Amino acid sequence: MKILVFGEILWDVFPGKYEIGGAPLNFGAHLSKLGGEVQVVSAVGKDGLGQESLKMVRKFGIDDRFIKVLEKPTGVCNVSVDEYGNPTYYLVRDVAYDNITVDEEALKLHYDAFYMGTLARRSVVSSETFKKLVRGCNFDEVFCDINIRQDFYTREIVEESLVHSTILKISEEEAFVFKETGLLEYSNLEELSIKLAKEYDIKIILVTLGEEGAFLYSAKDKEFHKSKPTPVKVVSTVGAGDSFSAAFLYNYLKGNNLQACLDKAVQLSSFVVTRLGAVPEYDPSNYQVR
């Protein structure tokens, strides 16, 4: 399977260390680890972090032909983690991923799926590149992780994401954005899922619930599926949502049934939270540490 990923490459800066990150890259790394063929459309700087970014991209097995190297600095996100392992992000502005452009070659290729978030679209340049991709490329599926960060979103960005999505993933913490932007009113997450699917013609709505697991709503079947993990000791939730998205999409494109796809996604994300780093080492067949 061939996946095109659009969005930020950045470094999460923790006390005393740097970790490669950005939801799109984390997603792409997990999908590549699971067996997908991944290409990323992004940008890094000519600085040391940019050089290290490209090394890590290649280490993850990701095709870097559409990653530009620019004069702007590589993206950085200062991360603090609370006693429960929950991260808070402080994103630096005017960096390389705010200036993503794309070669015409990318527009001529067919992909099984396109992945997008919202953060990289905070700038005009990267937003226009996103529009060129989503309108010009040939995708079987469009997977959106709404991925709300700080105040780097608008009603237009959120609605544009919904319009183009065939599969939408949100977390329960991010659900507020639909009321805040005036797009939808709802009384619970199940009602929100049904409304999103109906209003924007989205096939599958995925909602992550932290330690409670996740559920999905299938517009075709008008059915909900739920999956709850076995309890684990949480070290860090950084990258958990990205691994969830990757595992779900990989299994979905492989033709597995929706419950199996959801179970696999919850299983992988539950493993990731027990380790430091967004993309820890694991055996893709059973998610055990090597």
DASUL-V358428 format. One record per run of one state. SS is the DSSP state (2 for helix, 1 for strand, 0 for the rest). FROM is the first residue (numbers start at 1). TO is the last residue. Records with the same first field share a line. If there is no record, write none. Layout:
SS: FROM-TO, FROM-TO
This chain:
0: 1-1, 7-9, 15-16, 22-22, 35-36, 46-47, 60-62, 64-66, 71-74, 82-86, 92-95, 100-103, 108-109, 117-118, 123-123, 137-137, 146-154, 165-166, 175-175, 181-188, 201-203, 209-209, 213-213, 219-222, 228-239, 254-257, 273-290
1: 2-6, 10-14, 17-21, 37-45, 63-63, 67-70, 75-81, 87-91, 110-116, 138-145, 167-171, 204-208, 214-218, 223-227
2: 23-34, 48-59, 96-99, 104-107, 119-122, 124-136, 155-164, 172-174, 176-180, 189-200, 210-212, 240-253, 258-272
